[in-house]
Amino acid sequence: MLVLSRKINEQIVIGDDIILTVVSIRGAGVRIGIDAPANVSVHRGEVSAATKQAPPAALPSAANPNQDGTAT
């Protein structure tokens, strides 16, 4: 695992078309912006693990992101 230190507004580039940006840092929490092509799935770790363990009918429906990137 590669471990990098970043400050607010600094980026990490993965491949040619995925950019992670540190948006804010509050206490122990970090907000990260992810710019990736539509064909790249991006999920939080706990959501990804839940989708692999739960039957399809038990999964909550996907949240619809707002223009600002927050979920509804």
Kinemage of the C-alpha trace (Angstrom):
@kinemage 1
@onewidth
@group {chain A} dominant
@subgroup {mainchain}
@vectorlist {calphas} color= white
{ca met a 1} P 0.000 0.000 0.000
{ca leu a 2} L 1.275 3.425 -0.944
{ca val a 3} L 0.708 6.006 1.826
{ca leu a 4} L 0.850 9.697 0.910
{ca ser a 5} L 0.502 12.888 2.940
{ca arg a 6} L -1.548 15.683 1.386
{ca lys a 7} L -2.766 19.087 2.513
{ca ile a 8} L -6.043 20.821 1.665
{ca asn a 9} L -6.439 21.348 -2.107
{ca glu a 10} L -3.533 19.012 -2.924
{ca gln a 11} L -4.213 16.147 -5.298
{ca ile a 12} L -3.311 12.546 -6.000
{ca val a 13} L -3.515 11.379 -9.618
{ca ile a 14} L -4.261 7.731 -10.403
{ca gly a 15} L -3.626 6.678 -13.979
{ca asp a 16} L -4.520 9.222 -16.635
{ca asp a 17} L -8.055 10.091 -15.592
{ca ile a 18} L -8.666 9.748 -11.833
{ca ile a 19} L -7.907 12.664 -9.513
{ca leu a 20} L -8.369 12.661 -5.734
{ca thr a 21} L -8.420 16.085 -4.062
{ca val a 22} L -8.294 16.761 -0.312
{ca val a 23} L -11.261 19.114 0.120
{ca ser a 24} L -11.199 19.643 3.884
{ca ile a 25} L -9.830 18.268 7.128
{ca arg a 26} L -11.951 18.436 10.302
{ca gly a 27} L -10.567 16.737 13.386
{ca ala a 28} L -10.046 13.092 12.500
{ca gly a 29} L -12.175 13.346 9.339
{ca val a 30} L -10.992 14.099 5.826
{ca arg a 31} L -13.261 15.060 2.901
{ca ile a 32} L -11.957 13.839 -0.436
{ca gly a 33} L -13.218 14.884 -3.860
{ca ile a 34} L -12.975 12.252 -6.579
{ca asp a 35} L -12.906 13.121 -10.267
{ca ala a 36} L -13.239 9.939 -12.323
{ca pro a 37} L -14.852 8.869 -15.592
{ca ala a 38} L -18.481 7.711 -15.397
{ca asn a 39} L -17.468 4.124 -16.167
{ca val a 40} L -15.350 3.921 -12.967
{ca ser a 41} L -17.260 2.753 -9.876
{ca val a 42} L -16.416 4.678 -6.707
{ca his a 43} L -17.759 3.440 -3.347
{ca arg a 44} L -16.889 3.865 0.323
{ca gly a 45} L -15.269 0.716 1.715
{ca glu a 46} L -18.178 -0.178 4.010
{ca val a 47} L -20.691 0.189 1.162
{ca ser a 48} L -18.597 -1.969 -1.145
{ca ala a 49} L -18.295 -4.674 1.523
{ca ala a 50} L -22.057 -4.584 2.197
{ca thr a 51} L -22.941 -4.994 -1.478
{ca lys a 52} L -20.761 -8.089 -1.694
{ca gln a 53} L -22.393 -9.688 1.394
{ca ala a 54} L -26.083 -8.737 1.090
{ca pro a 55} L -28.563 -10.216 -1.379
{ca pro a 56} L -29.620 -7.675 -4.055
{ca ala a 57} L -33.140 -7.185 -2.600
{ca ala a 58} L -31.698 -6.170 0.791
{ca leu a 59} L -29.520 -3.364 -0.554
{ca pro a 60} L -30.676 0.240 -0.184
{ca ser a 61} L -31.274 2.151 -3.404
{ca ala a 62} L -28.368 4.262 -4.612
{ca ala a 63} L -28.383 7.900 -3.527
{ca asn a 64} L -28.755 10.478 -6.263
{ca pro a 65} L -25.915 12.999 -6.087
{ca asn a 66} L -26.694 16.704 -6.241
{ca gln a 67} L -24.787 19.062 -8.488
{ca asp a 68} L -22.413 19.811 -5.595
{ca gly a 69} L -21.595 16.104 -5.173
{ca thr a 70} L -23.529 15.566 -1.935
{ca ala a 71} L -26.047 12.745 -1.682
{ca thr a 72} L -29.769 13.403 -1.357
